[in-house]
Amino acid sequence: MGVNHAECRTWERLGSEVLYRGAHVTLHRDRVVQPDGAEGTYERLTIADGARVVAVDDVGWVALVEDAFAPVGRRLLHVPGGGVAAGEDPEAAAARECEEETGWRPGALRPLGVFHPLPSRTSAVTHLYLGTALRPGTVRRDPTEAGMRVCWMPLDEAVRVAGTGAVTEAGTVVALLMAARLLSAGAG
């Protein structure tokens, strides 16, 4: 009995048209061959990659920011982060975003990993970092972040809060869990 390789087929893009191009998103409609071999169409988005930082101070407290998000219509608690500009190094973007949103710049960044926040609609990835050796920086928020505020809590408490469903931003949940795992492995 052999392996059924037909189960491992992927998508093949035959062509693509741009339906909309904006400042932060491009919507494409692709002609595709689906994994089952049938031809069809598929809509996908092109957006910038992201970078997020779990910024932990010398006593183990993590910086979280609370901000209003237009698509969900409410304020969300999340780790600092944002888009990676074209040609920008993700680590540099992470340090920049952390300083802009919290006023603290990580002296050291350790990669936690990369994840696909919405692989069914975009190929964008989010780069996650643990930021330590925090030093004072300068808050430089854009107008969309006008009501943003910084909240500090112990990392284990932030992980607990994320586990209750009170934190729903995917990058934050993943980043907090990965940072806690890395730091607990280093403590043992």
N, C-alpha and C positions, 0 to 999 in steps of 0.2 A: 504494500500500500504506500503510494508516494505522497509527497506534499502537494497540496492544491495551491499552486502559485497564482491562480486566477483570483484568489482571495486577497492577494497582496498588490493588486493593480492600483495605480494612482490616477490622478487626473491628467489629461493632456489638453493644453490650451492650443486651439486652432487659430484663433484670432481674438482681437479685443478692440472695443471702442470706448472712448471716454464719454460718459453721459453728463458728468459735472466735474468741474475743477474749481475748487475754492482755495482759500488761504491755508487751510489746515487739512483738507480732505479731498481726495479725488475718487469719484465713483466710476467703476468700470463695468461693462457688460462683456463677458467673454463667451466665445463659442468654444465648447469643450467636448471632449470625449470623457464620459463619466467612468468610474471604476468598473461598472457593469458592461462597458463597451458601447452604450447608447450615446448618441450625440445630443447635446442640449445647450442651454445657456446657464451662466452663473454670474451673479453680481458680487463684486468684491470692492473693498476700499483700500486705497493707499493712504497711509498716515505715517507720521514720523515715529521712529522708535522712541522708547521712553527710558528714563533712568530714575531710580528711586533710592533713597538712602535711609537706613535705620541708623540715625545719629544718636550714639550713646555717650553720655558724659562719664566722668571719672568715677562716679558712684553708682553707675548702672541704670541711670534714668534715661529714657528715650524721648526724643522730641517728636511730637505729633502735631500736625496742623489741622485746624478745622476751617473748612471753606465751603462756600455755596457753589453748587454745581447746577447749571441751567437744565441739562437733560433730565436729571432726576428730581429737580424742583425742591431740593433741600440741602442742608449742610451735612457734610461728611467729614469724619475724622480719618486722617491718613498720614503716612510718612511723607516727608518732603520729596518732591520730584516733579518731573515734567518731561517735555519733549527734548530729543537730541536733535540739534540743528544739523542740516546737511553738511557733511564733512567734519562735524564735531566729534571728538572722542567721547564715548559714553561715560567714562570716568570723570572727565572734565565737566561734562553736563551735570553729572550727579553732584559734584562739589559745588558747582555754580548754583544749581537749584536749591541745595540745602542752605547755602548762605543767603540767597535772595529771599527765601521763604521764612527762615528762622533767625537770621542774623548770626548764625554760627557756621564756621567753615571747618570741615573735617581736616585734621592734619594727616590722617591716615585713612585710606579706603581699602577694604578687602572685598573682592568679588564674592557675592553669595550665590550667583547663578543668573540664568536668563530664562524667561518663560514667555510663551505666546499668550497674551491676554484674551484674544478672540480669534483663534486660528480658522474658524469657519468663515470669517469675513475679511481678514487682513493678514498679511505676512509680517506685520510689525512685531517686534519683540520688546520686552522691557528688561533692562539690565538692573540688577539689584546689588547693592553694596552695603557693607557695614562700615559706618563712619565713626572713628574714634579720635582721640587727641583733639577734641574740639577747641577752637580758638575763636575769639570774637571777630565778627565780620560786619557786613553792612546789609540790612534789609533793603531789598530793591524789588518790590512787588509791582506787577503791572496792574492796570485799572481793573481787570477782571478779578483780581485777588484783594480788592480793597477791604473787605471785611474779614480777611484771614486772621486767625489768632493762633498762637503757639501754646500747646499744652504739654507739660512734662509729666511722666509717670514712670515708675520702675518697669523695666522691660518685662519681667514676669507678669506684672499687672496688665500691661498692654497686650500680651499674648492671651491672658485670661479674658480680657474684654473682647478681643477679636473672636475668641471661641464662643462667646455668648451670642454672636450675631449683631452686636452693637457696632462693629466695624464691618462694613460691607464692601469696601474698595478692595478689589482682588489683589492688586500689587502690594497693598499694605499687609493683608493677611499672609500672603506667601512670604514677603520679606521678613515680617516679625517671626514667623515660625523658623525660617532658615537662619536668622540671626541668633535666635535663642538656642537652636541646635548647635551652631558653630561655637557659641560662647560656652555652652555647658560641656561640650566635648573638650574645649581648651582648659576647663577648670578641673577636669578629672585626670 
